[in-house]
Amino acid sequence: MATVLTAADPQTQVSLTVLNELVRGYAPRDFAVRFWDGSVADPEPGQSALFTLVLNHPGALRKMFFPPQVLSLCQAYLYDDFNIEGDMVAFGRLCDYLDKLKPTLSILKQLSLGWQLWNLPNVERPRSGRQNAQLSGEVHSRQRDQQAISYHYDLSNEFFELILGPRMVYTSGIFADTNEDLDAAQQRKLDLLCRKLRLKAGERFLDIGCGWGGLVMHAAKNYGVHAVGVTISSKQAEWARAKVRAAGLEEHCKIELVDYRDVDESKPFDKIVTVEVAEHFGAAQFPVFFQKCWRLLRPGGSLLIQQITQADRSRMTGALEFNQHYIFPDGELVSMGFTQDVADKAGFEVRDMEGIREHYCLTLQHWLRNVEARHDDLVRLTDEATYRIFRLHYSGACRGFMNNVYSLYQTLYVKPDGVKSGYPLKREDWYV
């Protein structure tokens, strides 16, 4: 990194020295640094700055790296000890490097860096705005799950509409190509889910974790099913019910504010779907989920799950910690193998599995662009810390899918009717 230009504050040079030591092995150095006194350190020669790290006060590095854990870095960003101007996904590459740095350093180097960081000014700034989740009760009890879901999804319907668009679909779209717009990709995803389930007029259709109701309304309007969507987010239910009324679908589409574990089993469903909801269950609850679906389905009925998975939990551990504090408290990603094992034990037969990881990269890029383009409106509805939480989350998740840390699958199961699956020999009708 180039020498600081026009430095007026001696603390600037100290901070640059510490930062240079921290990123000594980071290559290429494709970012700039702007200090609180206005001086700037450029990228290495021949590199353009993909982003600028803006240090807002002389103690910024101390807040970012002391104690030496990714959550310190995240919280320093959330509460404006530093800022990022430019490409947040590129900033994620630097975060990946820093997350892996400590085990590569000798004890003496760790002590030396710790001493230098400790001797930077301890600047206390107010940490106003959204705080980390504070949940109570037994993990994955109904009461605690409702708290966890409310923390994220009950933030503000208007906030999410600015990010997600008028469809309010908060799951990965399916893109025809990299230039397709988000609305078209979400329309394609909704229809693909319905075609994979081979929905037919008059069937009873259940969406577990229906969000703002986009899928159940699409299925009721276009496939003639009697759709039920369940959610434990009060604001999602309020929004979805209003949309159902406005669309004139009340006779065919019902939104219930109920935990899936309490859905009435007296009248079976023909088809069940859950789209990126299993991530909230926790591994210990997977048998409960599959057994409940088994009881809810008629023989020969289908279950379709769109699920984010993570096979190697040792990767991006800092992102996991951040998510537990500020995004999806009590959320847990499992491997696809784990899900399959539990489904098998419950009696389900796998009929199809499709990996669609790359589509989530594109979806997250759209959401991130919407966040960054609507900064003022999002802050007006919430606060600066909330804006930064979602900016950091979408950029980090995008990097996770790009690097195959996270995967995304659509898996279709059937509850066999005796020895018969009831499925045709071909599947061309899915991709007409």
N, C-alpha and C positions, 0 to 999 in steps of 0.2 A: 504494500500500500504506500502511495506517495507521501512525502512529507506534508505536514499540515501547512496550509497557506495562511499567511497573515494572522498567526496566532497571537492573541493579546493576553490570554489568561494562562498562567503557568500550569493550572490544573488540566488544561487542554492537552499539553504535551504528556503529562502523567497518564491521562486516560488513553491517549493514543498508544503509548508504550505498552500498557496493559492489554489493550485490544489487539495490538500486533502480536503479542505473545500468545493470546488465546487462539488466534486464527492463523498461526504460523504454518500449520499443515493444510490449510484450506486452499484449494486451487481449482479453477482460477479465482482470484479475488475480483469478483465481478460486481462489487458494490462500492458505493461511496459512503463517507461518514461526514455528517455536518454537526458541529459542536454548538453548544449553547451560546458561544461568543461570536458565532457566524463563520468561523474558520472551517475549512473543508479539507478532507483527505480523499484523494481520488482513488479509483481502482488501480490495479497494477497496469503497467504500460501495455497497450494493445487491447485492453478490455474496456468495453463500454459499461456503464453502471446500469444493471438491471433494476436496482433499487437503491435508495439512500437510507441509511440508518441515521436517524436524527436523535442525538442525545440532548435532552432538554435541560439538564443541570449537571453540575460537577460530580454529583454522586450517582449518576444514572447507571454506570457500570456496576457499582456496588449493589444497587437494587436488582440489576439484571442477573448477577452471577453469585450473589451471596444471600442465603446459602446456595451451594452449587447444585441446583436441581432445575429441571425444565420449568417447573411451576413458578419459580422465582422469575424466570425470563418472561413467562406468560403474564404474570401479574404486573410486572414492570411495564409491559406494553398496555395492558388493559387500563391502568391508572396513570398513564401518560408520563412515566419517567423517560420513555423513549417512544418514537413513532417510526413507522415505515412508510416512505413515499415510493410508489412504484409497484413492482411485481411481487405480490405477497407469496405466490407459489415459489418464486425464486428464493425469497427469504427463507422458505421452508427448507431448502437445501442447506443453508447455513445452520438452521436449527437442528437438522439431522446430524450434522458434523459435531455441533456442540453437545448433543445428547450422548454421543459416543466418545467424547474427548477424555473424560476423567479416567477410565480404565487404561488409557494409553500413556498416561503421565506418570512419572516416577513420584514417589512420596515427597522428595525434596522439591520437585517442580510444583506439586499441588500446594505444599506449604508456602512456597514463594509467591505463587499467584494469590493464594488466600490472604497472605500478609499484605500484598499490594492492594487488593480489593478492600480489605478492612481499613486501610489507611486513607482511602478516598472519603470525601465528606459524607456523613450520614444525614442526608437530606430527607426530612420527613414531610411528605405531601399528603393532602387528604385523599383517601381512597373512596371517593363518592361514586354513586351509581350502583349498578347491579353487583350484588355480592354472590359468593358461592352458595350452593344449595345447602340447606340445613334441614335434614330429614330426621324423623323420629319414628320409633316403633321397629318391629321385626322386619328384616329385609325381605321384600317381596310379599309382605302381608298386603291385603287389599288397601288398608289405610295408607301404608307407606308408598305403595305403587301409585296411588292417586296423587300423593304429594310430589313424587318424582315426575309424573307426567304433567302435572299442573305447573311445575317450575319452568318447564320448557314451552309447552304448547299453549298455556293460558297467558302467555306474555302479552299478546295483543294481536287480534285478528287483522287489524289494519297493518301492523308491522309485517306480518307474514305475507299479506297480499302484495305489498310493495316488492318483496323478494321473489315470491313464487308466481305471481301473476294471477289473473282472474280465475283460473281453474283451481287454484289452491291445492295443487298436488305436490306433496312433500316427499316424493320418492323419485328414484331414477327414471328418466324418460328412456325411450328407445328411439334412436336416431337413424334416419336413412343414410345420412352422410354428416360430415363434421360441420357443414355450413347450415344445416337445418335449424330453424328457430325452436325455442323451447316448447311453445304451445303445441306445435305439430308433433314433437317428440312425445309429449305427454298424452296427446290424443292417441297416438299409435300404441303407446304402452297400455292404456286403458283398454283399447280394443283387442290387443294381443292377449291380455289376461282373460278377457271374455271368450275369445276363440279357443284358447288352450283349455278352458273349462267346458267348452262346447255348450254354452248356456242356451236354453230353449225356453220359449214362451211358457209361462205358467209355473216354472220351477221356483223353488224356494232357495234363495241365495243369501249367504251370510258373509259379511265383510268384518273380520275381527280386527279392531283398531282402524276404523274407517276414516279417521282424520276429519277433513272438512267435507266429506261425502261425495267426492268427485267420481269414484268408481261405482258406488251403488246407484247414483243418478244416471251415469252412462249406461249401466247394465239394464236398469229399469226402462229407460227411454228407448234404447236401441235393440234390446233383446227380449223385452216383455216379461222379465222375471219379477217375482215378488221379492224385493231386496230389503234386507235388514242390515243396517250398519251399527256397530257398537263401538263406543269410545268411553274413556273415563275422563276426558277433557271437557269441562263444562262449556268453555268458549268454542271449542270445535262443534259440539252438539248444537249450541245456539246458532252458529253460522250455518251449519248443514241443514238444520230444520227450516231456516228461513229460505235457503236456496231451493229446497224441495218444494216448499209452498209456492215460491215464485215460478217454478218450472211446471206447476200443476201435476206433480207426481205423487201426491200424498196417498193415493189409493194403491200405489205400487212400490213405494219406497218409505221406509221407516227408520228413524235414527233413535237409538236408545242410549241413554247415559247409564251404562252398566258394565261391570267387569266381565270379561269373557267367561270367567269361571262360574258366573251366576246366570248365564244365558239359559232360558227355559229349554228343557230337553223333551218336553211332551210331544212336540211336533217336529219330525226330523227335517233336515235340510237336504237338498239335492247336491248343492255345491257350496264349498267354503273357500274363502281366500283370506290371506293375511299378507300384507305388503310392507316389509321392513318394520315389523312390529315385534317379531321374536327377539330382536336385539334388546328389548326392554325386559324380557322375562327372567333372565338369569338361568344358568345351566341347570340348576336344581329344579326349576319349574318346567323344563321341557317335557318330562313324562306326564305331568299334570295337563299340559297343553294338548299333547297328542291323544291322551286318553279322553279328554273332553271332546275333541273333534271327532273321535271315533263314536262316542255316544250321540253326538249331534247329527251325524251323517246317516242317511239311509244306506243299506247295502247297495253297492255299486256306485255310491256317491264319490265325488272327487274333492280333493284338498290341494290347493295351489299356494305355495309359499314363495315369496320373493324375499331373500334374506342376505344381509351383509354378514360375511364370515371372516375369521382371522385364524389361520392355522398356526402361526408362530407368534405366541404372545410376548416373546422377548423383543420384538421389533416395535419401534415407536412407542416405548413405554411412557415417555413424557406426554404424548398425545392422549394416552389412556388416562393418565392422572388429571390432565386438564379437563377432559370430557367428564370425568366423575365429579369434578368440582363445579363446572360451569355450563355443561351442555346436557348430558344425559346421566344424571346421578343414578347409580345402581344399574346402569346399562352394562351388558356383558356380551362380547362377541365370542362365538364358539366356532369350531371347525365344521366344515361340511360333513366330515366323517362322523362327528359326534351327533349331529342332527339325524343323519341317516340311521345310525345305530338305535337311537331312541324311537324313531318312526317305525323301524323294523319290529322292535319289541312290542310296539302298540298294535301291530298287525297290518300296517299299511304296506302297499306294494308301490314301488316307484315305477312310473310310466314314462317320465321324461325329466331330464335335467339340462339346463342351458346356462352357460356362463356368460354374463353380460357386463363384466367389470368395466370395459372401456366406455360404456355408455354413462357410467356414473361420473367419470372424469369430465365428460362434456356437460352433464347436468350441473355439476358443481361449479364449473367455469361460468355458466349462465347465472347461477345464484350469486356467485362472487361479484360478477360484473354489476348485477342489480343492486347489491349491497353498496358497492363503492359509488355507483351513480346516484344513489338516493340517500347519501349521508345525512343531509340536513333534515329530511323528512323522518328518517329512522330515529335520529337523535331527538327530534321534537316529540315523537311518540314514546320514546323511552329515555335513553341517556347515552352519553359518549361511551361509557364502559360496555353497554349492551351492544352497541354498534361494533366495537372492537372485538368482543367475544365472538360474534357471528362472522366477522371478517377473518379472524384467525382460524375459526373452526372450518369454514368452507375451504380456505386455502390449504390447511393442513390435511383435511380429508381428501382433497383433490390429489395432493402429493402421495397420500397413502394408497389410493387406487392406482395412480400412475406407476408406483413402484411395486405393485402386487403385494403390498402388506395386507390390504383388505381385498376381498373378492366379493362378487355379487352373483347370486344364482336364482333362477326360477326353477323350482322343483314341483313336479306334478305327481300326486299320489292318488291312489284309489283304495277305497274300502271294498275289498273283493266280495262279490255276491257268490258265496261258495267258492268254486274253483274258477268262476268266470270273472274277468276284469271288466267286460262290457265295452272295451275299447276297440275301435276299428284298426285295421292293419296299417293304415297310412295316416299321415298327418299334413298333407298338402293344404288342407283347408285352413291351417293356422296362418299361412303366409300368402294368402290370395291378395 
